[in-house]
Amino acid sequence: MSEELPQVLVLDDDDDTASLLGMALRRRGFRVVVARSCEEGRAMLAEHPVDALVTDVSLPDGSGLDLLASLAGKPRARVVVSGFGGDDDREKSRAAGAHVHLVKPVDVTQLVSTLNELLGRPG
C-alpha cells in the first residue's frame, strides 16, 4: 500500500525542521525522503520519483529557489518554506515555480492540506 502514497522530498539544512516535517508528513500518509543541500536534493530527485518538493530557500550550497527553477515545472507540487514572508519573498518563490510559499515555523496542518490540494488527494 505504501507504494500508492505520494512521495515528498523535504529539502532543508536545519536538522530539526527537516526531521519535524518528515515525521509529520509520514504520519499523515506521505512517503518522505530528506535532503539537506542542493547537491543532495538533486541526487534525491534523480534517484526518487517524487510527487512533491518542500524546500527551504537558504541552503548551504545554494538557493532552493534556483534549484526549483531548474526543475522545469516538476514535481507536481512545489512548496517553498522560508523564514521570510514578505510580498517580494512570495513573488520570488512564484517566479521560481513554487505553487505556495509558507513561512517558518511551518504550520504542519496547512502544509498537509496544501500538499493534498496540489496532489488532488482528499483532505
N, CA, C and O atoms as CSV, one atom per row, in Angstrom:
chain,resi,resn,atom,element,x,y,z
A,1,MET,N,N,0.812,-1.198,0.000
A,1,MET,CA,C,0.000,0.000,0.000
A,1,MET,C,C,0.854,1.259,0.000
A,1,MET,O,O,0.453,2.263,-0.589
A,2,SER,N,N,2.013,1.239,0.638
A,2,SER,CA,C,2.841,2.438,0.721
A,2,SER,C,C,3.286,2.935,-0.645
A,2,SER,O,O,3.591,4.117,-0.805
A,3,GLU,N,N,3.326,2.033,-1.647
A,3,GLU,CA,C,3.720,2.456,-2.983
A,3,GLU,C,C,2.707,3.430,-3.576
A,3,GLU,O,O,3.048,4.210,-4.465
A,4,GLU,N,N,1.481,3.394,-3.098
A,4,GLU,CA,C,0.451,4.280,-3.608
A,4,GLU,C,C,0.504,5.658,-2.957
A,4,GLU,O,O,-0.106,6.603,-3.456
A,5,LEU,N,N,1.222,5.777,-1.857
A,5,LEU,CA,C,1.302,7.053,-1.151
A,5,LEU,C,C,2.209,8.014,-1.909
A,5,LEU,O,O,3.217,7.589,-2.473
A,6,PRO,N,N,1.873,9.292,-1.932
A,6,PRO,CA,C,2.727,10.262,-2.613
A,6,PRO,C,C,4.088,10.394,-1.928
A,6,PRO,O,O,4.199,10.336,-0.703
A,7,GLN,N,N,5.107,10.571,-2.748
A,7,GLN,CA,C,6.479,10.732,-2.269
A,7,GLN,C,C,6.800,12.225,-2.211
A,7,GLN,O,O,6.578,12.954,-3.177
A,8,VAL,N,N,7.327,12.674,-1.061
A,8,VAL,CA,C,7.684,14.073,-0.860
A,8,VAL,C,C,9.174,14.166,-0.548
A,8,VAL,O,O,9.689,13.416,0.281
A,9,LEU,N,N,9.857,15.082,-1.210
A,9,LEU,CA,C,11.234,15.408,-0.857
A,9,LEU,C,C,11.201,16.662,0.001
A,9,LEU,O,O,10.742,17.715,-0.440
A,10,VAL,N,N,11.692,16.540,1.230
A,10,VAL,CA,C,11.843,17.685,2.125
A,10,VAL,C,C,13.298,18.108,2.032
A,10,VAL,O,O,14.197,17.325,2.336
A,11,LEU,N,N,13.530,19.339,1.614
A,11,LEU,CA,C,14.880,19.864,1.428
A,11,LEU,C,C,15.090,21.037,2.378
A,11,LEU,O,O,14.604,22.142,2.140
A,12,ASP,N,N,15.824,20.775,3.459
A,12,ASP,CA,C,16.080,21.800,4.467
A,12,ASP,C,C,17.361,21.435,5.200
A,12,ASP,O,O,17.542,20.285,5.601
A,13,ASP,N,N,18.253,22.406,5.378
A,13,ASP,CA,C,19.530,22.122,6.037
A,13,ASP,C,C,19.424,22.133,7.560
A,13,ASP,O,O,20.369,21.731,8.239
A,14,ASP,N,N,18.313,22.576,8.102
A,14,ASP,CA,C,18.121,22.558,9.551
A,14,ASP,C,C,17.605,21.178,9.956
A,14,ASP,O,O,16.512,20.774,9.560
A,15,ASP,N,N,18.402,20.461,10.748
A,15,ASP,CA,C,18.048,19.096,11.133
A,15,ASP,C,C,16.697,19.012,11.815
A,15,ASP,O,O,15.909,18.114,11.519
A,16,ASP,N,N,16.418,19.938,12.727
A,16,ASP,CA,C,15.150,19.905,13.455
A,16,ASP,C,C,13.959,20.103,12.513
A,16,ASP,O,O,12.966,19.380,12.601
A,17,THR,N,N,14.060,21.071,11.627
A,17,THR,CA,C,12.966,21.335,10.684
A,17,THR,C,C,12.762,20.151,9.754
A,17,THR,O,O,11.632,19.709,9.548
A,18,ALA,N,N,13.850,19.635,9.191
A,18,ALA,CA,C,13.746,18.502,8.270
A,18,ALA,C,C,13.135,17.286,8.962
A,18,ALA,O,O,12.278,16.611,8.393
A,19,SER,N,N,13.575,17.010,10.186
A,19,SER,CA,C,13.050,15.863,10.932
A,19,SER,C,C,11.580,16.052,11.273
A,19,SER,O,O,10.775,15.137,11.100
A,20,LEU,N,N,11.231,17.236,11.755
A,20,LEU,CA,C,9.843,17.520,12.122
A,20,LEU,C,C,8.915,17.397,10.921
A,20,LEU,O,O,7.882,16.733,10.998
A,21,LEU,N,N,9.274,18.028,9.823
A,21,LEU,CA,C,8.428,17.965,8.634
A,21,LEU,C,C,8.335,16.536,8.107
A,21,LEU,O,O,7.254,16.076,7.742
A,22,GLY,N,N,9.458,15.842,8.067
A,22,GLY,CA,C,9.454,14.457,7.594
A,22,GLY,C,C,8.551,13.574,8.437
A,22,GLY,O,O,7.742,12.819,7.897
A,23,MET,N,N,8.679,13.660,9.745
A,23,MET,CA,C,7.871,12.853,10.651
A,23,MET,C,C,6.387,13.206,10.513
A,23,MET,O,O,5.537,12.317,10.448
A,24,ALA,N,N,6.083,14.492,10.469
A,24,ALA,CA,C,4.685,14.929,10.380
A,24,ALA,C,C,4.047,14.462,9.067
A,24,ALA,O,O,2.895,14.030,9.060
A,25,LEU,N,N,4.774,14.545,7.980
A,25,LEU,CA,C,4.223,14.122,6.692
A,25,LEU,C,C,4.042,12.607,6.638
A,25,LEU,O,O,3.047,12.119,6.101
A,26,ARG,N,N,4.995,11.864,7.189
A,26,ARG,CA,C,4.842,10.398,7.237
A,26,ARG,C,C,3.593,10.006,8.010
A,26,ARG,O,O,2.845,9.123,7.591
A,27,ARG,N,N,3.376,10.657,9.124
A,27,ARG,CA,C,2.196,10.355,9.953
A,27,ARG,C,C,0.888,10.682,9.242
A,27,ARG,O,O,-0.169,10.167,9.607
A,28,ARG,N,N,0.961,11.528,8.236
A,28,ARG,CA,C,-0.252,11.938,7.528
A,28,ARG,C,C,-0.350,11.324,6.134
A,28,ARG,O,O,-1.048,11.845,5.264
A,29,GLY,N,N,0.351,10.222,5.933
A,29,GLY,CA,C,0.154,9.447,4.712
A,29,GLY,C,C,1.031,9.771,3.532
A,29,GLY,O,O,0.634,9.541,2.390
A,30,PHE,N,N,2.216,10.298,3.774
A,30,PHE,CA,C,3.165,10.548,2.696
A,30,PHE,C,C,4.414,9.696,2.909
A,30,PHE,O,O,4.786,9.393,4.043
A,31,ARG,N,N,5.048,9.318,1.818
A,31,ARG,CA,C,6.397,8.759,1.898
A,31,ARG,C,C,7.338,9.964,1.806
A,31,ARG,O,O,7.074,10.892,1.042
A,32,VAL,N,N,8.410,9.958,2.561
A,32,VAL,CA,C,9.272,11.141,2.640
A,32,VAL,C,C,10.736,10.746,2.493
A,32,VAL,O,O,11.199,9.774,3.090
A,33,VAL,N,N,11.448,11.515,1.691
A,33,VAL,CA,C,12.902,11.472,1.655
A,33,VAL,C,C,13.376,12.866,2.032
A,33,VAL,O,O,12.710,13.858,1.736
A,34,VAL,N,N,14.525,12.936,2.684
A,34,VAL,CA,C,15.033,14.208,3.181
A,34,VAL,C,C,16.412,14.471,2.593
A,34,VAL,O,O,17.243,13.566,2.514
A,35,ALA,N,N,16.648,15.703,2.185
A,35,ALA,CA,C,17.956,16.152,1.724
A,35,ALA,C,C,18.276,17.455,2.447
A,35,ALA,O,O,17.376,18.192,2.851
A,36,ARG,N,N,19.566,17.730,2.603
A,36,ARG,CA,C,19.973,18.907,3.369
A,36,ARG,C,C,20.830,19.903,2.589
A,36,ARG,O,O,21.384,20.836,3.170
A,37,SER,N,N,20.939,19.705,1.274
A,37,SER,CA,C,21.680,20.645,0.431
A,37,SER,C,C,21.132,20.551,-0.994
A,37,SER,O,O,20.427,19.600,-1.335
A,38,CYS,N,N,21.458,21.534,-1.809
A,38,CYS,CA,C,21.026,21.491,-3.211
A,38,CYS,C,C,21.591,20.259,-3.904
A,38,CYS,O,O,20.880,19.574,-4.640
A,39,GLU,N,N,22.866,19.978,-3.671
A,39,GLU,CA,C,23.505,18.818,-4.299
A,39,GLU,C,C,22.801,17.526,-3.897
A,39,GLU,O,O,22.507,16.681,-4.742
A,40,GLU,N,N,22.535,17.379,-2.610
A,40,GLU,CA,C,21.850,16.187,-2.131
A,40,GLU,C,C,20.416,16.151,-2.675
A,40,GLU,O,O,19.911,15.083,-3.022
A,41,GLY,N,N,19.773,17.298,-2.747
A,41,GLY,CA,C,18.423,17.369,-3.296
A,41,GLY,C,C,18.374,16.929,-4.749
A,41,GLY,O,O,17.486,16.174,-5.144
A,42,ARG,N,N,19.325,17.398,-5.543
A,42,ARG,CA,C,19.391,16.985,-6.953
A,42,ARG,C,C,19.582,15.481,-7.075
A,42,ARG,O,O,18.949,14.830,-7.907
A,43,ALA,N,N,20.461,14.933,-6.237
A,43,ALA,CA,C,20.700,13.488,-6.256
A,43,ALA,C,C,19.429,12.722,-5.889
A,43,ALA,O,O,19.100,11.719,-6.522
A,44,MET,N,N,18.720,13.194,-4.867
A,44,MET,CA,C,17.475,12.540,-4.448
A,44,MET,C,C,16.428,12.614,-5.563
A,44,MET,O,O,15.723,11.639,-5.825
A,45,LEU,N,N,16.334,13.763,-6.210
A,45,LEU,CA,C,15.363,13.915,-7.296
A,45,LEU,C,C,15.691,12.983,-8.458
A,45,LEU,O,O,14.785,12.493,-9.132
A,46,ALA,N,N,16.978,12.736,-8.700
A,46,ALA,CA,C,17.376,11.818,-9.765
A,46,ALA,C,C,17.086,10.360,-9.386
A,46,ALA,O,O,16.777,9.540,-10.251
A,47,GLU,N,N,17.186,10.043,-8.090
A,47,GLU,CA,C,17.004,8.664,-7.614
A,47,GLU,C,C,15.554,8.318,-7.325
A,47,GLU,O,O,15.141,7.177,-7.534
A,48,HIS,N,N,14.786,9.267,-6.857
A,48,HIS,CA,C,13.427,9.015,-6.389
A,48,HIS,C,C,12.424,9.813,-7.209
A,48,HIS,O,O,12.539,11.034,-7.308
A,49,PRO,N,N,11.439,9.136,-7.799
A,49,PRO,CA,C,10.381,9.895,-8.465
A,49,PRO,C,C,9.486,10.518,-7.400
A,49,PRO,O,O,8.704,9.815,-6.760
A,50,VAL,N,N,9.593,11.816,-7.210
A,50,VAL,CA,C,8.817,12.473,-6.153
A,50,VAL,C,C,7.610,13.190,-6.740
A,50,VAL,O,O,7.638,13.694,-7.863
A,51,ASP,N,N,6.557,13.217,-5.942
A,51,ASP,CA,C,5.336,13.912,-6.319
A,51,ASP,C,C,5.355,15.359,-5.854
A,51,ASP,O,O,4.699,16.219,-6.442
A,52,ALA,N,N,6.118,15.622,-4.786
A,52,ALA,CA,C,6.132,16.960,-4.206
A,52,ALA,C,C,7.521,17.303,-3.672
A,52,ALA,O,O,8.262,16.434,-3.213
A,53,LEU,N,N,7.847,18.578,-3.744
A,53,LEU,CA,C,9.080,19.113,-3.176
A,53,LEU,C,C,8.707,20.206,-2.189
A,53,LEU,O,O,7.963,21.130,-2.518
A,54,VAL,N,N,9.229,20.089,-0.982
A,54,VAL,CA,C,9.086,21.125,0.038
A,54,VAL,C,C,10.501,21.604,0.321
A,54,VAL,O,O,11.294,20.868,0.907
A,55,THR,N,N,10.830,22.822,-0.086
A,55,THR,CA,C,12.210,23.281,0.017
A,55,THR,C,C,12.352,24.602,0.763
A,55,THR,O,O,11.522,25.504,0.645
A,56,ASP,N,N,13.423,24.682,1.526
A,56,ASP,CA,C,13.847,25.926,2.145
A,56,ASP,C,C,14.484,26.784,1.051
A,56,ASP,O,O,14.833,26.276,-0.015
A,57,VAL,N,N,14.632,28.058,1.309
A,57,VAL,CA,C,15.277,28.950,0.346
A,57,VAL,C,C,16.793,28.909,0.533
A,57,VAL,O,O,17.531,28.657,-0.419
A,58,SER,N,N,17.256,29.155,1.755
A,58,SER,CA,C,18.693,29.240,2.026
A,58,SER,C,C,19.254,27.876,2.378
A,58,SER,O,O,18.915,27.294,3.409
A,59,LEU,N,N,20.115,27.377,1.509
A,59,LEU,CA,C,20.767,26.091,1.718
A,59,LEU,C,C,22.271,26.309,1.699
A,59,LEU,O,O,22.743,27.306,1.151
A,60,PRO,N,N,23.029,25.396,2.286
A,60,PRO,CA,C,24.466,25.649,2.425
A,60,PRO,C,C,25.223,25.791,1.104
A,60,PRO,O,O,26.276,26.428,1.061
A,61,ASP,N,N,24.702,25.207,0.036
A,61,ASP,CA,C,25.421,25.249,-1.235
A,61,ASP,C,C,24.621,25.931,-2.339
A,61,ASP,O,O,24.891,25.725,-3.522
A,62,GLY,N,N,23.639,26.741,-1.956
A,62,GLY,CA,C,22.877,27.451,-2.972
A,62,GLY,C,C,21.488,27.802,-2.495
A,62,GLY,O,O,21.196,27.806,-1.299
A,63,SER,N,N,20.645,28.096,-3.455
A,63,SER,CA,C,19.288,28.536,-3.162
A,63,SER,C,C,18.276,27.475,-3.590
A,63,SER,O,O,18.357,26.929,-4.691
A,64,GLY,N,N,17.329,27.193,-2.706
A,64,GLY,CA,C,16.231,26.308,-3.059
A,64,GLY,C,C,15.420,26.857,-4.222
A,64,GLY,O,O,14.837,26.096,-4.995
A,65,LEU,N,N,15.382,28.186,-4.345
A,65,LEU,CA,C,14.663,28.800,-5.459
A,65,LEU,C,C,15.351,28.513,-6.790
A,65,LEU,O,O,14.686,28.234,-7.787
A,66,ASP,N,N,16.681,28.582,-6.807
A,66,ASP,CA,C,17.424,28.264,-8.032
A,66,ASP,C,C,17.223,26.805,-8.417
A,66,ASP,O,O,17.038,26.479,-9.589
A,67,LEU,N,N,17.261,25.930,-7.413
A,67,LEU,CA,C,17.023,24.510,-7.670
A,67,LEU,C,C,15.627,24.315,-8.250
A,67,LEU,O,O,15.455,23.616,-9.249
A,68,LEU,N,N,14.643,24.927,-7.629
A,68,LEU,CA,C,13.259,24.813,-8.081
A,68,LEU,C,C,13.109,25.300,-9.520
A,68,LEU,O,O,12.454,24.651,-10.336
A,69,ALA,N,N,13.711,26.430,-9.824
A,69,ALA,CA,C,13.611,26.997,-11.173
A,69,ALA,C,C,14.227,26.086,-12.226
A,69,ALA,O,O,13.819,26.112,-13.387
A,70,SER,N,N,15.198,25.289,-11.830
A,70,SER,CA,C,15.886,24.403,-12.779
A,70,SER,C,C,15.117,23.112,-13.049
A,70,SER,O,O,15.529,22.327,-13.903
A,71,LEU,N,N,14.030,22.876,-12.355
A,71,LEU,CA,C,13.317,21.601,-12.464
A,71,LEU,C,C,12.225,21.591,-13.529
A,71,LEU,O,O,11.519,20.592,-13.670
A,72,ALA,N,N,12.074,22.656,-14.265
A,72,ALA,CA,C,11.126,22.724,-15.382
A,72,ALA,C,C,9.718,22.280,-14.998
A,72,ALA,O,O,9.108,21.454,-15.678
A,73,GLY,N,N,9.208,22.842,-13.895
A,73,GLY,CA,C,7.827,22.570,-13.518
A,73,GLY,C,C,7.572,21.237,-12.851
A,73,GLY,O,O,6.418,20.845,-12.681
A,74,LYS,N,N,8.612,20.538,-12.473
A,74,LYS,CA,C,8.443,19.270,-11.766
A,74,LYS,C,C,8.990,19.449,-10.367
A,74,LYS,O,O,9.819,20.336,-10.163
A,75,PRO,N,N,8.592,18.694,-9.433
A,75,PRO,CA,C,7.479,17.747,-9.397
A,75,PRO,C,C,6.121,18.444,-9.426
A,75,PRO,O,O,6.047,19.667,-9.545
A,76,ARG,N,N,5.051,17.664,-9.316
A,76,ARG,CA,C,3.686,18.204,-9.454
A,76,ARG,C,C,3.369,19.273,-8.420
A,76,ARG,O,O,2.704,20.260,-8.736
A,77,ALA,N,N,3.832,19.093,-7.195
A,77,ALA,CA,C,3.562,20.051,-6.117
A,77,ALA,C,C,4.893,20.625,-5.649
A,77,ALA,O,O,5.823,19.888,-5.321
A,78,ARG,N,N,4.967,21.965,-5.622
A,78,ARG,CA,C,6.216,22.637,-5.248
A,78,ARG,C,C,5.916,23.699,-4.197
A,78,ARG,O,O,5.208,24.671,-4.457
A,79,VAL,N,N,6.476,23.490,-2.990
A,79,VAL,CA,C,6.213,24.376,-1.863
A,79,VAL,C,C,7.536,24.914,-1.333
A,79,VAL,O,O,8.477,24.154,-1.105
A,80,VAL,N,N,7.601,26.213,-1.142
A,80,VAL,CA,C,8.768,26.849,-0.537
A,80,VAL,C,C,8.436,27.174,0.916
A,80,VAL,O,O,7.357,27.682,1.222
A,81,VAL,N,N,9.376,26.876,1.799
A,81,VAL,CA,C,9.257,27.270,3.204
A,81,VAL,C,C,10.429,28.191,3.508
A,81,VAL,O,O,11.568,27.913,3.132
A,82,SER,N,N,10.136,29.292,4.193
A,82,SER,CA,C,11.166,30.295,4.426
A,82,SER,C,C,10.882,31.048,5.712
A,82,SER,O,O,9.741,31.121,6.169
A,83,GLY,N,N,11.921,31.598,6.279
A,83,GLY,CA,C,11.762,32.454,7.440
A,83,GLY,C,C,11.245,33.832,7.073
A,83,GLY,O,O,10.917,34.630,7.951
A,84,PHE,N,N,11.170,34.115,5.782
A,84,PHE,CA,C,10.729,35.417,5.292
A,84,PHE,C,C,9.443,35.264,4.505
A,84,PHE,O,O,9.305,34.341,3.702
A,85,GLY,N,N,8.496,36.174,4.735
A,85,GLY,CA,C,7.195,36.040,4.093
A,85,GLY,C,C,6.646,37.308,3.500
A,85,GLY,O,O,5.434,37.454,3.341
A,86,GLY,N,N,7.538,38.237,3.169
A,86,GLY,CA,C,7.074,39.476,2.544
A,86,GLY,C,C,6.581,39.241,1.129
A,86,GLY,O,O,6.806,38.175,0.554
A,87,ASP,N,N,5.913,40.229,0.572
A,87,ASP,CA,C,5.393,40.116,-0.789
A,87,ASP,C,C,6.506,39.812,-1.788
A,87,ASP,O,O,6.317,39.008,-2.701
A,88,ASP,N,N,7.673,40.455,-1.618
A,88,ASP,CA,C,8.802,40.221,-2.516
A,88,ASP,C,C,9.286,38.774,-2.420
A,88,ASP,O,O,9.604,38.154,-3.434
A,89,ASP,N,N,9.341,38.237,-1.192
A,89,ASP,CA,C,9.767,36.842,-0.999
A,89,ASP,C,C,8.794,35.889,-1.684
A,89,ASP,O,O,9.207,34.947,-2.360
A,90,ARG,N,N,7.514,36.138,-1.508
A,90,ARG,CA,C,6.481,35.286,-2.116
A,90,ARG,C,C,6.539,35.358,-3.642
A,90,ARG,O,O,6.360,34.348,-4.323
A,91,GLU,N,N,6.787,36.549,-4.170
A,91,GLU,CA,C,6.880,36.712,-5.620
A,91,GLU,C,C,8.100,35.967,-6.178
A,91,GLU,O,O,8.016,35.355,-7.242
A,92,LYS,N,N,9.219,36.015,-5.474
A,92,LYS,CA,C,10.411,35.272,-5.919
A,92,LYS,C,C,10.129,33.778,-5.944
A,92,LYS,O,O,10.567,33.076,-6.856
A,93,SER,N,N,9.400,33.289,-4.949
A,93,SER,CA,C,9.040,31.868,-4.928
A,93,SER,C,C,8.156,31.513,-6.123
A,93,SER,O,O,8.391,30.510,-6.798
A,94,ARG,N,N,7.145,32.333,-6.382
A,94,ARG,CA,C,6.264,32.087,-7.528
A,94,ARG,C,C,7.052,32.122,-8.839
A,94,ARG,O,O,6.840,31.284,-9.716
A,95,ALA,N,N,7.949,33.080,-8.970
A,95,ALA,CA,C,8.742,33.200,-10.191
A,95,ALA,C,C,9.640,31.981,-10.407
A,95,ALA,O,O,9.938,31.621,-11.545
A,96,ALA,N,N,10.066,31.353,-9.321
A,96,ALA,CA,C,10.921,30.167,-9.419
A,96,ALA,C,C,10.112,28.909,-9.720
A,96,ALA,O,O,10.677,27.864,-10.041
A,97,GLY,N,N,8.777,29.012,-9.613
A,97,GLY,CA,C,7.937,27.862,-9.939
A,97,GLY,C,C,7.210,27.248,-8.766
A,97,GLY,O,O,6.602,26.186,-8.903
A,98,ALA,N,N,7.259,27.897,-7.606
A,98,ALA,CA,C,6.551,27.375,-6.441
A,98,ALA,C,C,5.060,27.624,-6.574
A,98,ALA,O,O,4.625,28.659,-7.079
A,99,HIS,N,N,4.293,26.656,-6.110
A,99,HIS,CA,C,2.841,26.842,-6.046
A,99,HIS,C,C,2.459,27.639,-4.806
A,99,HIS,O,O,1.518,28.432,-4.825
A,100,VAL,N,N,3.209,27.412,-3.721
A,100,VAL,CA,C,2.865,28.014,-2.436
A,100,VAL,C,C,4.148,28.396,-1.710
A,100,VAL,O,O,5.167,27.714,-1.825
A,101,HIS,N,N,4.088,29.492,-0.963
A,101,HIS,CA,C,5.199,29.956,-0.116
A,101,HIS,C,C,4.674,30.003,1.315
A,101,HIS,O,O,3.769,30.779,1.625
A,102,LEU,N,N,5.244,29.171,2.188
A,102,LEU,CA,C,4.851,29.140,3.593
A,102,LEU,C,C,5.968,29.709,4.449
A,102,LEU,O,O,7.147,29.560,4.129
A,103,VAL,N,N,5.589,30.361,5.539
A,103,VAL,CA,C,6.562,30.988,6.421
A,103,VAL,C,C,6.835,30.076,7.624
A,103,VAL,O,O,5.922,29.500,8.215
A,104,LYS,N,N,8.122,29.968,7.960
A,104,LYS,CA,C,8.533,29.196,9.135
A,104,LYS,C,C,8.202,29.970,10.398
A,104,LYS,O,O,8.246,31.200,10.371
A,105,PRO,N,N,7.879,29.326,11.484
A,105,PRO,CA,C,7.718,27.876,11.583
A,105,PRO,C,C,6.473,27.441,10.817
A,105,PRO,O,O,5.419,28.073,10.889
A,106,VAL,N,N,6.627,26.348,10.086
A,106,VAL,CA,C,5.572,25.877,9.200
A,106,VAL,C,C,4.428,25.274,10.010
A,106,VAL,O,O,4.644,24.469,10.916
A,107,ASP,N,N,3.227,25.672,9.670
A,107,ASP,CA,C,2.018,25.073,10.221
A,107,ASP,C,C,1.812,23.756,9.469
A,107,ASP,O,O,1.442,23.757,8.295
A,108,VAL,N,N,2.054,22.641,10.149
A,108,VAL,CA,C,2.013,21.336,9.509
A,108,VAL,C,C,0.631,21.051,8.918
A,108,VAL,O,O,0.535,20.481,7.831
A,109,THR,N,N,-0.423,21.433,9.605
A,109,THR,CA,C,-1.775,21.218,9.086
A,109,THR,C,C,-1.952,21.940,7.756
A,109,THR,O,O,-2.524,21.388,6.815
A,110,GLN,N,N,-1.461,23.172,7.681
A,110,GLN,CA,C,-1.545,23.936,6.436
A,110,GLN,C,C,-0.705,23.283,5.340
A,110,GLN,O,O,-1.144,23.208,4.193
A,111,LEU,N,N,0.493,22.809,5.677
A,111,LEU,CA,C,1.351,22.143,4.693
A,111,LEU,C,C,0.673,20.892,4.158
A,111,LEU,O,O,0.651,20.669,2.947
A,112,VAL,N,N,0.125,20.080,5.041
A,112,VAL,CA,C,-0.538,18.847,4.616
A,112,VAL,C,C,-1.734,19.154,3.726
A,112,VAL,O,O,-1.904,18.519,2.685
A,113,SER,N,N,-2.565,20.114,4.114
A,113,SER,CA,C,-3.736,20.436,3.290
A,113,SER,C,C,-3.305,21.023,1.945
A,113,SER,O,O,-3.948,20.774,0.925
A,114,THR,N,N,-2.226,21.797,1.942
A,114,THR,CA,C,-1.698,22.352,0.698
A,114,THR,C,C,-1.223,21.231,-0.221
A,114,THR,O,O,-1.558,21.218,-1.406
A,115,LEU,N,N,-0.444,20.291,0.315
A,115,LEU,CA,C,0.035,19.171,-0.489
A,115,LEU,C,C,-1.117,18.324,-1.006
A,115,LEU,O,O,-1.132,17.935,-2.174
A,116,ASN,N,N,-2.080,18.036,-0.140
A,116,ASN,CA,C,-3.240,17.244,-0.567
A,116,ASN,C,C,-3.980,17.937,-1.708
A,116,ASN,O,O,-4.373,17.293,-2.681
A,117,GLU,N,N,-4.167,19.241,-1.586
A,117,GLU,CA,C,-4.864,20.003,-2.628
A,117,GLU,C,C,-4.074,19.969,-3.936
A,117,GLU,O,O,-4.641,19.704,-4.996
A,118,LEU,N,N,-2.772,20.238,-3.865
A,118,LEU,CA,C,-1.944,20.265,-5.074
A,118,LEU,C,C,-1.851,18.899,-5.745
A,118,LEU,O,O,-1.740,18.809,-6.968
A,119,LEU,N,N,-1.897,17.837,-4.941
A,119,LEU,CA,C,-1.780,16.482,-5.466
A,119,LEU,C,C,-3.141,15.845,-5.776
A,119,LEU,O,O,-3.207,14.705,-6.235
A,120,GLY,N,N,-4.228,16.591,-5.521
A,120,GLY,CA,C,-5.546,16.070,-5.813
A,120,GLY,C,C,-5.981,14.944,-4.893
A,120,GLY,O,O,-6.727,14.050,-5.293
A,121,ARG,N,N,-5.504,14.999,-3.648
A,121,ARG,CA,C,-5.872,13.980,-2.656
A,121,ARG,C,C,-6.987,14.523,-1.764
A,121,ARG,O,O,-7.068,15.727,-1.521
A,122,PRO,N,N,-7.843,13.626,-1.282
A,122,PRO,CA,C,-8.856,14.080,-0.323
A,122,PRO,C,C,-8.191,14.589,0.944
A,122,PRO,O,O,-7.183,14.038,1.389
A,123,GLY,N,N,-8.748,15.628,1.517
A,123,GLY,CA,C,-8.189,16.239,2.723
A,123,GLY,C,C,-8.504,15.454,3.918
A,123,GLY,O,O,-8.109,15.825,5.023
